[in-house]
Amino acid sequence: DDFEIDDNSIKHNLILGTYFAFTTLSTVGFGDLYPKSNYERLFCALILLVGVGIFSVFLGDFTEIQEAYKAIKKDPDDF
C-alpha cells in the first residue's frame, strides 16, 4: 500500500524493483524504497541471499579466469 504497487503499471513496478535491488545489493541503500511489512522484509532477505550467492559464483569464476591467465603468462623457468 505504501508504494502503491497495485496502482502502478508493470513497467513502473519493474523499474522500482530493479532500482531497489541494485541499491540494496550494492549496499548504497538510499532509503527512499525500503521494506515496511514483514512479507516485504522476508522477500528482501531472499533477494539479498540470492544476490550474494550469484555474486559469489561470478567472483569464483573471475578468480579462476585470473589464475588461468597467470598460468598461461608464467615464465617456463618458474616451473
C-alpha positions as CSV (number, residue, x, y, z in Angstrom):
1,D,0.0,0.0,0.0
2,D,2.8,2.4,0.8
3,F,4.4,2.3,-2.6
4,E,1.0,2.0,-4.5
5,I,2.3,-1.1,-6.3
6,D,-1.3,-2.1,-7.3
7,D,-1.9,1.2,-8.9
8,N,1.4,1.3,-10.9
9,S,2.0,-0.2,-14.4
10,I,4.0,-3.4,-14.6
11,K,6.8,-1.5,-16.3
12,H,7.0,1.0,-13.4
13,N,7.0,-1.7,-10.8
14,L,9.8,-3.5,-12.7
15,I,11.8,-0.3,-12.7
16,L,11.1,0.2,-8.9
17,G,12.1,-3.4,-8.2
18,T,15.3,-3.2,-10.2
19,Y,16.3,0.1,-8.6
20,F,15.6,-1.3,-5.1
21,A,17.6,-4.5,-5.8
22,F,20.6,-2.6,-7.2
23,T,20.7,0.0,-4.3
24,T,20.3,-2.8,-1.7
25,L,22.8,-5.3,-3.2
26,S,25.4,-2.6,-3.7
27,T,24.9,-1.5,-0.1
28,V,24.1,2.0,-1.1
29,G,20.6,1.9,0.3
30,F,19.4,5.4,-0.3
31,G,16.4,4.7,2.0
32,D,13.8,6.0,-0.4
33,L,12.5,2.5,-1.0
34,Y,12.6,0.1,1.9
35,P,10.6,-2.9,3.2
36,K,7.8,-1.9,5.5
37,S,5.9,-5.1,6.2
38,N,7.1,-8.5,7.4
39,Y,6.4,-10.0,4.0
40,E,8.4,-7.3,2.2
41,R,11.3,-7.8,4.7
42,L,11.2,-11.6,4.1
43,F,11.2,-11.1,0.3
44,C,14.1,-8.6,0.6
45,A,16.1,-11.0,2.7
46,L,15.6,-13.7,0.0
47,I,16.8,-11.1,-2.6
48,L,19.9,-10.5,-0.6
49,L,20.7,-14.1,-0.1
50,V,20.2,-14.9,-3.8
51,G,22.2,-11.8,-4.8
52,V,25.2,-12.7,-2.5
53,G,25.1,-16.3,-4.0
54,I,25.1,-15.0,-7.5
55,F,27.9,-12.6,-6.7
56,S,30.0,-15.4,-5.1
57,V,29.6,-17.6,-8.2
58,F,30.8,-14.7,-10.5
59,L,33.7,-13.9,-8.2
60,G,34.7,-17.5,-8.2
61,D,34.6,-17.7,-12.0
62,F,36.6,-14.4,-12.2
63,T,39.2,-15.8,-9.9
64,E,39.6,-18.9,-11.9
65,I,40.0,-16.9,-15.1
66,Q,42.7,-14.8,-13.4
67,E,44.6,-17.9,-12.3
68,A,44.4,-19.5,-15.7
69,Y,45.7,-16.2,-17.3
70,K,48.6,-16.2,-14.8
71,A,49.4,-19.8,-15.6
72,I,49.5,-19.0,-19.3
73,K,51.7,-16.0,-18.8
74,K,54.0,-17.8,-16.4
75,D,57.7,-17.9,-17.5
76,P,58.7,-21.5,-18.3
77,D,61.7,-21.2,-15.9
78,D,59.3,-20.7,-13.0
79,F,58.3,-24.4,-13.0
